[in-house]
Amino acid sequence: MRRNTVEQQELAGRTALVTGAGQGIGEAVARCLVARGARVAAVDRGVEGIKSLERELGSERLTAHHADVTDAAAVDAVVDQVERETGPIDILVNVAGVLRAAAVVDLTDEEWSSTFAVNTTGVFHTCRAVARRMSERRAGCIVTVGSNAAGVPRTRMAAYAASKAAATMFTKCLGLELARTGIRCNVVSPGSTDTAMQRGLWTDAAAPQRVIDGDPGEYRVGIPLGRLAEAGDVAEAVAFLVSDRARHITMHDLYVDGGATLRA
């Protein structure tokens, strides 16, 4: 996407921490923030993706940090390192997430708990660690990447939808608590996006079109705009919410789903 000169440098001098930055939406967010001048700490439990980004973009613009967001001690250690070596964290973007697709009657205890461990508890760990420091400075922005599934029931996605709904409400509550300090907390909720997670649900070459068309048998409407989102579409929404252009927006849930939920 073409950007004007102001957008290209609107985050210059700011430090951003992005979880799940090794692929998909997290990688797109990291790239988008770097393109706008931010220094990005890319966090992921997989090393290869974030190391590749660091080599490509240069360590002066993006640094790779290996950590699992389900481990509170590891999160605290990464936040300490970033604040010490890169700078005070101005922006936190929670993208790390997992999807375990299964009917409730078939869902295992491990699938349920691991989904919440990453999608909900992981958001809590990163927000707590970063918000403590932001509060002292009375400045900062937090964005959690949720899902439109948090607002509309979906078959075979109960664990994922419930975990994203919990993360969404947690982020809004945090935004209320931090509002008096000037810290803004928002949610970006994508619909079907062309990522490895989405492709993992596809069984044949016709699957993308079925997602766009919808499936009455699954109680799922299609995508009115007639296209799957790209990871960059979600990243652009995140970049807006962490910028000064969104300085009076907090506790908001921005759907980026091409109208798929009819904003129910």
C-alpha positions in Angstrom: 0.0 0.0 0.0 1.2 3.5 -0.8 1.8 5.8 2.2 2.2 9.5 2.4 5.3 11.1 4.0 3.6 11.7 7.3 2.6 8.0 7.6 6.0 6.8 6.8 7.5 8.4 9.8 4.5 8.8 12.2 6.0 6.2 14.6 9.6 7.4 14.4 11.4 7.2 17.8 8.9 4.8 19.3 9.5 1.3 20.5 6.9 -1.4 19.8 6.7 -5.0 21.1 4.8 -7.4 18.8 4.0 -11.0 19.9 3.5 -13.7 17.4 5.7 -11.8 15.0 7.2 -14.9 13.3 4.5 -15.3 10.7 1.0 -14.3 9.5 -0.6 -11.2 11.0 2.1 -10.7 13.6 4.8 -10.6 10.9 2.7 -8.1 8.9 2.2 -5.9 11.9 5.9 -5.9 12.7 6.7 -5.0 9.1 4.1 -2.2 9.0 5.3 -0.6 12.2 8.9 -0.7 11.0 7.8 0.9 7.8 6.4 3.8 9.8 9.6 4.4 11.7 9.1 2.3 14.9 11.8 0.1 16.4 10.2 -3.3 16.8 10.9 -6.0 19.3 9.5 -9.1 17.5 8.6 -11.9 20.0 7.7 -15.4 19.1 8.1 -18.9 20.5 9.4 -20.0 17.1 12.9 -18.6 16.4 13.2 -19.0 12.6 10.6 -16.5 11.5 11.7 -13.6 13.8 15.4 -14.3 13.1 14.7 -14.1 9.3 12.9 -10.8 9.9 15.8 -9.4 11.8 18.3 -10.4 9.1 16.0 -8.9 6.4 15.1 -5.6 8.1 18.3 -5.1 10.1 18.7 -5.3 13.9 18.7 -1.5 14.2 15.1 -1.6 13.1 13.8 -5.0 14.4 15.2 -7.3 17.0 14.2 -10.9 17.5 13.2 -12.2 21.0 12.4 -15.8 21.7 9.7 -16.3 24.3 6.5 -18.2 24.9 3.7 -15.8 26.0 2.2 -18.6 28.2 5.4 -18.3 30.4 5.0 -15.2 32.7 8.6 -15.2 33.7 9.8 -15.4 30.1 7.5 -12.5 29.2 8.8 -10.4 32.1 12.4 -11.1 31.1 11.8 -10.1 27.4 10.1 -6.9 28.5 13.0 -6.1 30.8 15.5 -6.7 28.0 13.6 -4.6 25.5 13.2 -1.7 27.9 16.9 -1.9 28.8 18.4 -2.5 25.3 16.0 -0.9 22.8 14.0 1.7 24.8 10.8 2.2 26.8 8.0 0.3 25.2 5.5 2.8 23.7 3.4 0.2 21.8 2.3 -3.3 22.6 0.5 -5.5 20.0 -0.7 -8.9 21.1 -1.0 -11.1 18.1 0.2 -14.6 19.3 -2.6 -17.0 19.0 -3.6 -20.6 18.3 -6.6 -22.3 16.9 -7.8 -25.8 17.8 -10.9 -26.5 15.6 -13.1 -29.2 17.1 -16.7 -29.8 18.1 -17.2 -29.2 21.9 -18.0 -32.9 22.5 -14.7 -33.8 20.9 -12.6 -31.1 22.3 -9.9 -32.3 24.8 -8.9 -30.7 28.0 -5.5 -30.0 26.6 -6.9 -28.3 23.5 -9.1 -26.1 25.6 -6.4 -25.2 28.2 -3.7 -24.6 25.6 -6.0 -22.3 23.6 -6.7 -20.2 26.6 -3.1 -20.3 27.7 -2.0 -18.5 24.5 -5.0 -16.5 23.4 -6.1 -15.2 26.8 -3.5 -15.8 29.5 -0.7 -14.8 27.1 -2.4 -11.4 26.5 -2.7 -11.0 30.3 1.0 -11.7 30.8 2.2 -9.2 28.2 -0.2 -6.5 29.1 0.6 -6.8 32.8 4.3 -6.6 32.2 4.1 -3.7 29.8 1.3 -1.7 31.4 3.2 -1.5 34.7 5.9 0.4 32.9 3.6 2.4 30.7 1.7 3.5 33.8 4.7 5.0 35.4 5.4 7.0 32.2 1.7 7.8 31.7 1.9 7.1 28.0 1.5 4.2 25.6 -0.8 2.2 23.3 -1.9 -1.4 23.5 -3.7 -3.3 20.8 -4.9 -6.9 21.0 -5.7 -8.8 17.8 -8.9 -10.7 18.6 -11.3 -12.2 16.2 -14.8 -11.6 14.8 -15.5 -15.1 16.2 -15.6 -13.5 19.6 -18.8 -11.7 18.7 -20.6 -14.4 16.6 -21.0 -18.1 17.5 -19.1 -20.4 15.2 -19.3 -24.2 15.0 -16.2 -26.2 15.9 -14.5 -23.0 17.2 -15.9 -22.8 20.8 -12.5 -22.7 22.5 -11.0 -20.2 20.0 -14.1 -17.9 20.1 -14.4 -18.0 23.9 -10.7 -17.3 24.4 -10.8 -14.4 22.0 -13.9 -13.0 23.6 -12.2 -13.2 27.0 -9.1 -11.4 25.6 -11.3 -8.7 24.0 -13.1 -7.9 27.3 -9.8 -8.1 29.2 -8.3 -5.5 26.9 -11.3 -3.2 27.3 -11.2 -3.5 31.1 -7.5 -2.7 31.0 -8.3 0.3 28.8 -10.8 1.6 31.4 -8.3 1.1 34.2 -5.5 2.9 32.3 -7.6 5.7 30.7 -6.7 8.3 33.4 -3.0 7.8 32.6 -3.6 8.5 29.0 -2.8 4.9 27.8 -5.1 3.7 25.1 -6.2 0.0 24.8 -8.0 -1.2 21.7 -8.9 -4.5 19.9 -8.7 -5.3 16.2 -10.9 -8.3 15.3 -10.1 -9.9 11.9 -12.3 -12.2 10.0 -11.0 -14.9 7.6 -7.5 -13.8 6.7 -5.1 -15.6 4.3 -2.6 -16.9 6.8 -1.2 -20.2 7.7 -3.8 -20.6 10.5 -6.6 -20.1 7.9 -5.0 -22.4 5.4 -4.8 -25.1 8.0 -8.6 -25.3 7.9 -8.7 -25.8 4.1 -9.1 -29.2 2.7 -9.0 -28.5 -1.1 -8.5 -25.8 -3.7 -12.1 -24.7 -3.5 -12.0 -23.9 0.2 -11.1 -20.1 -0.1 -14.2 -19.5 -2.3 -16.4 -21.5 0.2 -15.2 -19.1 2.9 -16.1 -16.1 0.8 -19.5 -17.6 -0.2 -20.5 -18.7 3.3 -22.0 -22.0 4.4 -25.6 -22.1 5.6 -25.0 -25.6 7.0 -22.4 -24.2 9.3 -24.5 -21.1 10.1 -21.8 -19.0 8.6 -22.5 -16.0 6.4 -20.1 -15.1 3.6 -17.9 -12.1 3.1 -19.9 -9.2 1.5 -16.7 -7.6 0.1 -16.1 -10.8 -1.8 -12.5 -11.4 -0.8 -10.4 -12.8 2.0 -8.4 -10.3 4.1 -4.7 -10.2 3.7 -2.5 -10.0 6.8 -1.5 -6.4 5.7 -5.2 -5.3 5.9 -5.2 -6.2 9.6 -1.7 -4.6 10.1 -2.9 -1.3 8.7 -5.8 -1.2 11.2 -3.3 -1.8 14.0 -1.0 0.9 12.7 -3.8 3.4 12.7 -4.9 2.6 16.3 -1.4 3.0 17.7 -0.8 6.3 15.9 -1.6 9.8 17.1 -4.4 9.8 14.5 -6.4 7.6 16.9 -5.5 9.6 20.0 -9.1 9.8 21.2 -9.9 6.1 20.5 -9.8 3.6 23.4 -11.7 0.5 24.4 -12.8 0.1 20.8 -13.2 -3.2 18.9 -12.5 -2.6 15.2 -13.8 -5.4 13.0 -11.7 -6.1 9.9 -13.7 -8.8 8.2 -15.2 -7.5 5.0 -18.6 -7.4 6.6 -18.6 -11.1 7.4 -20.3 -10.8 10.7 -22.8 -8.1 9.5 -21.4 -6.5 12.6 -23.8 -8.5 14.8 
